[in-house]
Amino acid sequence: MAKVVVSRSSIAPRLFLAAAMLGPAAAQADIRQAVETRTYAVSGRSGAELLDAMDRSGPRHGFLTRAIAQTKYKVSWSFDVVAENGRCHVRDADAVLSVTYVYPALTGRPTPALERRWRKFMTGVRKHEETHARLAREMVIAAQKEVKGLSVPEDWRCMTARREIKARVERIDATYEARQLAYDAREHADGGKVDRLVRALVVGP
């Protein structure tokens, strides 16, 4: 059986911390989410042929393998930081979570039985990828809670506050990255949900 996986790729939020560190006050912290879905075509007369097609055309997973599907996400932050009487306050932490899904799209004229297996297969694949996106959103919410309300004394230029914001966001990011990896490990293990999805597609019920 070809080695094909479903995967997740993140762009760490620390890469976007420079966005609007000082700016106009916002009413309250917010998360805006932008979602894009891309597809690539696969065709075949059997589940094994479809799996081979995904192995050839799916999004890259590392240097040597392809993925069945993929969730990419990045976070752009905007912090409302203000200095008052020598103390620096973080009044708001807004974020834009950008999520891109990549899925295979069945083309051609599969048999009714194969098409039913494919629909069931894709239901499971989408659920897996959407869980990665949900974890990413939970990460953003957790980081907002850690940062909003931060107050640093004797920080006239908010330099210490900026460093603390960066450290807190990166710490939350690392925690949720570990959760993402643990989720994948469970799903991809022998007998895990992804393994069962692939086997059901190839072998049938």
C-alpha positions in Angstrom: 0.0 0.0 0.0 1.4 3.4 -0.9 2.4 5.6 1.9 -0.1 8.5 1.8 -1.0 10.6 4.8 -3.2 13.5 5.7 -1.2 16.3 7.1 -1.1 19.8 8.6 1.3 22.6 8.1 1.5 25.7 10.3 3.3 29.0 9.9 4.1 29.9 13.5 2.4 33.1 14.7 5.7 34.5 15.9 6.5 35.4 12.3 3.6 37.8 12.3 4.1 39.5 15.7 5.4 42.7 14.0 1.9 43.6 12.8 0.5 46.7 14.4 2.2 46.3 17.8 1.2 49.9 18.5 -2.0 51.2 17.0 -5.4 52.8 17.6 -7.5 51.3 20.4 -9.9 48.6 19.4 -13.3 47.9 21.0 -12.3 44.4 22.0 -10.1 41.5 21.0 -11.4 39.6 17.9 -10.5 36.6 15.8 -11.2 36.9 12.1 -11.0 33.7 10.1 -10.3 33.4 6.4 -10.8 30.0 4.8 -9.7 28.8 1.4 -10.2 25.4 -0.1 -8.1 24.0 -2.9 -8.5 20.7 -4.8 -6.4 18.5 -7.0 -7.9 15.9 -9.4 -7.6 12.2 -8.9 -9.1 9.3 -10.9 -9.0 5.6 -10.9 -11.0 2.4 -11.3 -10.4 1.1 -7.8 -9.5 2.4 -4.3 -5.9 1.3 -4.8 -5.7 3.3 -8.0 -7.1 6.4 -6.3 -4.6 6.0 -3.5 -1.8 5.8 -6.1 -3.2 9.0 -7.7 -3.1 10.8 -4.4 0.4 9.6 -3.8 1.4 11.1 -7.2 -0.5 14.4 -7.0 -1.3 15.2 -3.4 0.3 18.2 -1.6 3.9 17.6 -0.4 4.4 16.3 3.1 8.1 16.8 3.7 10.6 16.1 0.9 9.7 12.6 -0.1 6.0 11.9 0.5 2.7 13.3 -0.5 -0.4 13.9 1.6 -4.0 12.9 0.9 -5.1 16.3 2.2 -3.5 19.2 4.1 -4.4 22.0 6.3 -2.2 25.1 6.3 -2.7 28.0 8.7 -1.1 31.2 9.8 -1.9 33.8 12.3 -1.5 37.5 11.9 -1.6 39.5 15.1 -2.5 43.1 15.9 -1.9 44.3 19.5 -3.2 47.5 21.0 -0.3 48.4 23.3 -0.3 51.7 25.2 2.0 53.3 27.8 0.5 55.3 30.6 2.4 56.8 33.5 5.4 54.6 32.8 3.3 51.4 32.8 2.7 49.5 29.6 -0.7 47.9 29.0 -2.0 45.5 26.4 -5.5 46.5 25.9 -6.4 44.2 23.0 -5.1 41.3 20.9 -6.7 40.9 17.6 -5.9 38.0 15.2 -6.6 36.9 11.7 -6.4 33.1 11.3 -5.9 32.1 7.7 -6.7 28.5 6.9 -6.1 26.7 3.6 -7.5 23.2 3.0 -6.2 21.0 0.2 -8.4 18.1 -0.8 -8.5 15.5 -3.6 -11.4 15.7 -6.0 -12.7 12.6 -7.7 -12.9 12.9 -11.5 -14.0 10.4 -14.2 -16.8 7.9 -13.9 -16.2 5.6 -10.8 -18.5 2.7 -10.2 -21.4 3.4 -7.8 -19.7 1.2 -5.1 -16.4 3.0 -5.5 -18.1 6.4 -5.4 -19.9 5.5 -2.1 -16.6 4.4 -0.6 -15.0 7.6 -1.8 -17.7 9.8 -0.2 -17.3 8.0 3.1 -13.5 8.3 2.8 -13.7 12.0 2.2 -16.1 12.6 5.1 -13.4 11.2 7.4 -10.6 13.1 5.7 -12.5 16.4 6.1 -13.2 15.7 9.7 -9.5 15.1 10.3 -8.5 18.4 8.6 -11.2 20.4 10.3 -9.9 19.2 13.7 -6.5 20.7 12.8 -8.2 24.0 12.1 -10.2 23.8 15.3 -7.0 23.3 17.3 -5.4 26.3 15.5 -8.4 28.4 16.5 -8.1 27.2 20.1 -4.5 28.1 20.1 -5.3 31.7 19.0 -8.0 32.0 21.7 -5.5 30.7 24.4 -2.8 33.2 23.3 -5.3 36.1 23.4 -6.2 35.2 27.0 -2.5 35.1 27.9 -1.7 38.4 26.3 -4.8 40.6 26.8 -4.6 42.6 30.0 -0.8 42.3 30.4 0.5 45.2 32.3 4.3 45.9 32.8 5.5 48.6 35.2 8.4 50.9 34.4 8.1 50.1 30.8 8.0 53.6 29.2 8.5 52.5 25.6 6.7 49.1 26.0 9.9 47.2 25.0 9.5 44.7 27.9 5.8 44.3 27.1 6.6 43.5 23.5 9.1 40.8 24.5 6.6 39.3 26.9 3.9 39.3 24.3 6.2 37.4 21.9 7.3 34.9 24.6 3.7 34.2 25.7 2.4 33.7 22.1 5.3 31.4 21.3 4.8 29.4 24.4 1.1 28.8 23.6 2.1 28.0 20.0 4.5 25.4 21.2 1.9 23.8 23.5 -0.7 23.6 20.6 1.9 22.4 18.1 2.5 19.4 20.5 -1.3 18.8 20.6 -1.4 18.9 16.8 1.4 16.3 16.6 -0.1 14.1 19.2 -3.5 14.2 17.3 -1.7 13.1 14.1 0.1 10.4 15.9 -3.1 8.9 17.2 -4.9 9.2 13.8 -2.1 7.8 11.7 -1.2 4.9 14.0 -1.9 1.3 12.8 -5.6 0.8 13.4 -6.1 4.6 13.8 -8.9 6.5 12.1 -6.8 7.5 9.1 -5.4 4.0 8.7 -9.0 2.6 8.7 -10.2 5.2 6.2 -7.4 4.2 3.7 -8.0 0.5 4.2 -11.8 0.9 3.7 -11.2 2.8 0.5 -8.8 0.3 -0.9 -10.3 -3.0 0.4 -13.9 -2.0 0.8 -16.2 -2.7 3.8 
